[in-house]
């Protein structure tokens, strides 16, 4: 088969959602091979070890099989071995717990619908009905 690009491999094993995201992460230095930054076009070989850093997690993976197309998660995880150290796994838990979920923090900003209804029932009518 043909050579397999690093960005395509990271997309195929489902570390990144799109191939563009994988290429951008590689170009910005978030993927390292032997401690060095690499290019998205770098050919992947069996036995290569990569350090991958995303906003939610850090991995150290070893390539066990080449995967040319994107497949289901259950099949994708069979093509690499996660050799992340225990220290990095603990850091992943801390990163994951501080990750922004998109939910509005309590008691900040505009009231929710339920809070507005409670206010209306307390005041007797809509506060905007002046």
VEXMAR-50150 format. One record per residue (C-alpha): residue number from 1; residue in three letters; x, y, z. Coordinates in nm, 4 decimals. Last residue first. Example, Ala and Ser with C-alpha at 12.3 -4.5 7.8 and 13.67 -1.06 7.14 Angstrom:
2
+-----+------+----------+----------+----------+
: seq : type :       xx :       yy :       zz :
+-----+------+----------+----------+----------+
:   2 :  ser :   1.3670 :  -0.1060 :   0.7140 :
:   1 :  ala :   1.2300 :  -0.4500 :   0.7800 :
+-----+------+----------+----------+----------+
//
This chain:
130
+-----+------+----------+----------+----------+
: seq : type :       xx :       yy :       zz :
+-----+------+----------+----------+----------+
: 130 :  unk :  -4.4408 :   4.8959 :   3.3263 :
: 129 :  unk :  -4.4896 :   4.5377 :   3.1970 :
: 128 :  unk :  -4.1185 :   4.4431 :   3.1850 :
: 127 :  unk :  -4.1184 :   4.3047 :   3.5418 :
: 126 :  unk :  -4.3944 :   4.0623 :   3.4341 :
: 125 :  unk :  -4.6645 :   4.0334 :   3.6962 :
: 124 :  unk :  -4.7196 :   3.9363 :   4.0572 :
: 123 :  unk :  -4.3721 :   4.0237 :   4.1776 :
: 122 :  unk :  -4.3082 :   3.6729 :   4.3165 :
: 121 :  unk :  -4.4820 :   3.4914 :   4.0297 :
: 120 :  unk :  -4.2834 :   3.6970 :   3.7791 :
: 119 :  unk :  -3.9576 :   3.6288 :   3.9634 :
: 118 :  unk :  -4.0257 :   3.2549 :   3.9645 :
: 117 :  unk :  -4.1068 :   3.2689 :   3.5933 :
: 116 :  unk :  -3.7771 :   3.4527 :   3.5289 :
: 115 :  unk :  -3.5807 :   3.1917 :   3.7309 :
: 114 :  unk :  -3.7444 :   2.9126 :   3.5311 :
: 113 :  unk :  -3.6703 :   3.0860 :   3.2025 :
: 112 :  unk :  -3.3074 :   3.1378 :   3.3040 :
: 111 :  unk :  -3.1916 :   3.4655 :   3.4498 :
: 110 :  unk :  -2.9469 :   3.6799 :   3.2528 :
: 109 :  unk :  -2.5785 :   3.6695 :   3.3419 :
: 108 :  unk :  -2.4357 :   3.4904 :   3.6433 :
: 107 :  unk :  -2.6137 :   3.3160 :   3.9316 :
: 106 :  unk :  -2.5073 :   2.9629 :   3.8287 :
: 105 :  unk :  -2.2435 :   2.9323 :   3.5595 :
: 104 :  unk :  -2.3777 :   2.8951 :   3.2084 :
: 103 :  unk :  -2.3050 :   2.5589 :   3.0507 :
: 102 :  unk :  -2.0504 :   2.5436 :   2.7692 :
: 101 :  unk :  -1.8587 :   2.2522 :   2.9172 :
: 100 :  unk :  -1.5309 :   2.4328 :   2.9809 :
:  99 :  unk :  -1.2635 :   2.1763 :   3.0778 :
:  98 :  unk :  -1.1467 :   2.2059 :   3.4385 :
:  97 :  unk :  -1.2319 :   1.8465 :   3.5255 :
:  96 :  unk :  -1.0817 :   1.7153 :   3.2044 :
:  95 :  unk :  -0.7501 :   1.8926 :   3.2584 :
:  94 :  unk :  -0.7232 :   1.7541 :   3.6122 :
:  93 :  unk :  -0.8092 :   1.4016 :   3.4958 :
:  92 :  unk :  -0.5596 :   1.4307 :   3.2114 :
:  91 :  unk :  -0.2896 :   1.5325 :   3.4609 :
:  90 :  unk :  -0.3489 :   1.2069 :   3.6468 :
:  89 :  unk :  -0.3083 :   1.0180 :   3.3175 :
:  88 :  unk :   0.0149 :   1.2080 :   3.2508 :
:  87 :  unk :   0.1622 :   1.0887 :   3.5812 :
:  86 :  unk :   0.0429 :   0.7334 :   3.5188 :
:  85 :  unk :   0.2388 :   0.7279 :   3.1938 :
:  84 :  unk :   0.0608 :   0.7144 :   2.8561 :
:  83 :  unk :   0.1411 :   0.3977 :   2.6632 :
:  82 :  unk :  -0.1858 :   0.3882 :   2.4654 :
:  81 :  unk :  -0.1361 :   0.1144 :   2.2080 :
:  80 :  unk :  -0.2404 :   0.1736 :   1.8491 :
:  79 :  unk :  -0.4378 :   0.0029 :   1.5717 :
:  78 :  unk :  -0.6883 :  -0.1856 :   1.7891 :
:  77 :  unk :  -0.8319 :   0.1450 :   1.9122 :
:  76 :  unk :  -0.9665 :   0.2144 :   1.5620 :
:  75 :  unk :  -1.1795 :  -0.1012 :   1.5437 :
:  74 :  unk :  -1.3883 :  -0.0214 :   1.8521 :
:  73 :  unk :  -1.3975 :   0.3461 :   1.7499 :
:  72 :  unk :  -1.5580 :   0.2658 :   1.4150 :
:  71 :  unk :  -1.3455 :   0.3167 :   1.1043 :
:  70 :  unk :  -1.1640 :   0.6034 :   0.9350 :
:  69 :  unk :  -0.9528 :   0.4857 :   0.6435 :
:  68 :  unk :  -0.5832 :   0.4066 :   0.5967 :
:  67 :  unk :  -0.5105 :   0.2370 :   0.9292 :
:  66 :  unk :  -0.1548 :   0.1217 :   0.9846 :
:  65 :  unk :  -0.0999 :  -0.1225 :   1.2695 :
:  64 :  unk :   0.0754 :  -0.1161 :   1.6058 :
:  63 :  unk :   0.1559 :   0.2557 :   1.6303 :
:  62 :  unk :   0.2612 :   0.3522 :   1.9816 :
:  61 :  unk :   0.0685 :   0.6246 :   2.1603 :
:  60 :  unk :   0.1544 :   0.8775 :   2.4285 :
:  59 :  unk :  -0.1590 :   1.0739 :   2.4930 :
:  58 :  unk :  -0.2527 :   1.4071 :   2.6484 :
:  57 :  unk :  -0.6134 :   1.5124 :   2.7011 :
:  56 :  unk :  -0.8872 :   1.7753 :   2.6730 :
:  55 :  unk :  -0.7276 :   2.0587 :   2.4777 :
:  54 :  unk :  -0.5210 :   1.8130 :   2.2731 :
:  53 :  unk :  -0.1620 :   1.6927 :   2.3140 :
:  52 :  unk :  -0.0187 :   1.3963 :   2.1246 :
:  51 :  unk :   0.3163 :   1.2345 :   2.2029 :
:  50 :  unk :   0.3986 :   0.9884 :   1.9252 :
:  49 :  unk :   0.5799 :   0.6528 :   1.9284 :
:  48 :  unk :   0.6569 :   0.4803 :   1.5984 :
:  47 :  unk :   0.6471 :   0.0992 :   1.6107 :
:  46 :  unk :   0.4694 :   0.0540 :   1.2782 :
:  45 :  unk :   0.5602 :   0.3412 :   1.0474 :
:  44 :  unk :   0.3856 :   0.6698 :   0.9754 :
:  43 :  unk :   0.5042 :   0.8894 :   0.6884 :
:  42 :  unk :   0.5420 :   1.2586 :   0.7774 :
:  41 :  unk :   0.2995 :   1.4676 :   0.5715 :
:  40 :  unk :   0.1542 :   1.6464 :   0.8759 :
:  39 :  unk :   0.5030 :   1.7766 :   0.9637 :
:  38 :  unk :   0.6915 :   1.6855 :   1.2793 :
:  37 :  unk :   0.7959 :   1.8476 :   1.6045 :
:  36 :  unk :   1.0731 :   1.6707 :   1.7893 :
:  35 :  unk :   1.0575 :   1.4861 :   2.1232 :
:  34 :  unk :   1.1014 :   1.1445 :   1.9603 :
:  33 :  unk :   0.7881 :   1.2183 :   1.7521 :
:  32 :  unk :   0.5816 :   1.5138 :   1.8700 :
:  31 :  unk :   0.2227 :   1.6231 :   1.8115 :
:  30 :  unk :   0.1084 :   1.9534 :   1.9613 :
:  29 :  unk :   0.3648 :   2.1496 :   1.7620 :
:  28 :  unk :   0.1312 :   2.3959 :   1.5880 :
:  27 :  unk :   0.1754 :   2.2144 :   1.2564 :
:  26 :  unk :   0.0700 :   1.8809 :   1.4095 :
:  25 :  unk :  -0.2372 :   2.0331 :   1.5720 :
:  24 :  unk :  -0.3379 :   2.2041 :   1.2462 :
:  23 :  unk :  -0.2948 :   1.8799 :   1.0497 :
:  22 :  unk :  -0.5101 :   1.6857 :   1.2990 :
:  21 :  unk :  -0.7787 :   1.9544 :   1.2971 :
:  20 :  unk :  -0.7784 :   1.9449 :   0.9166 :
:  19 :  unk :  -0.8137 :   1.5664 :   0.9215 :
:  18 :  unk :  -1.1296 :   1.6035 :   1.1239 :
:  17 :  unk :  -1.2479 :   1.4729 :   1.4614 :
:  16 :  unk :  -0.8999 :   1.4191 :   1.6011 :
:  15 :  unk :  -0.7837 :   1.1199 :   1.8060 :
:  14 :  unk :  -1.0144 :   0.9011 :   1.6004 :
:  13 :  unk :  -0.7703 :   0.6352 :   1.4788 :
:  12 :  unk :  -0.8344 :   0.7530 :   1.1200 :
:  11 :  unk :  -0.7760 :   1.1210 :   1.2039 :
:  10 :  unk :  -0.4406 :   1.0472 :   1.3682 :
:   9 :  unk :  -0.3471 :   0.8308 :   1.0666 :
:   8 :  unk :  -0.4499 :   1.0960 :   0.8115 :
:   7 :  unk :  -0.2448 :   1.3625 :   0.9882 :
:   6 :  unk :   0.0563 :   1.1289 :   1.0050 :
:   5 :  unk :   0.0492 :   1.0492 :   0.6334 :
:   4 :  unk :   0.0339 :   0.6843 :   0.5250 :
:   3 :  unk :   0.2611 :   0.5714 :   0.2447 :
:   2 :  unk :   0.0934 :   0.3656 :  -0.0257 :
:   1 :  unk :   0.0000 :   0.0000 :   0.0000 :
+-----+------+----------+----------+----------+
//
